[in-house]
Amino acid sequence: MAKKSTKRKYVGMVSTVTGHRSYVTRKNAQNTPDKLKLRKYDPIARKHVVYEETKKNLGRNEVK
């Protein structure tokens, strides 16, 4: 069996406006070592806002 690559990891995305976590994405940790910031749609605020990376398995929705 082939070995599974661990270069990509899952990260949760937290809204900077509402603190709501509604997106999960993958990123290559070697190419992008710093935190992701993406402009996505926030269904609570009903507009596009900046989402920042957080750990996927956080119980709380906090931007670290």
C-alpha positions, -999 to +999 in steps of 0.1 A: +000+000+000+011+035-007+020+058+021-004+087+026+012+121+022+009+145+052+017+177+034-019+188+033-038+194+065-074+204+072-081+238+088-113+255+098-122+290+087-136+315+112-154+347+103-137+379+116-171+396+119-194+371+136-169+344+148-190+318+130-171+288+116-188+275+085-160+266+062-133+238+063-105+237+037-072+220+031-039+237+027-003+227+019+016+234+051+050+235+033+040+261+007+018+283+030+032+282+066+014+313+077-023+315+084-048+316+055-071+346+050-099+341+025-128+363+015-159+341+018-197+345+022-209+347+058-245+334+061-250+351+095-239+385+084-253+379+049-223+394+031-187+386+021-162+389+049-126+378+056-123+343+071-091+334+091-076+300+096-081+282+129-076+246+140-102+222+126-109+204+159-115+234+181-146+232+202-148+270+204-149+292+173-119+314+181-093+330+159-059+321+173 
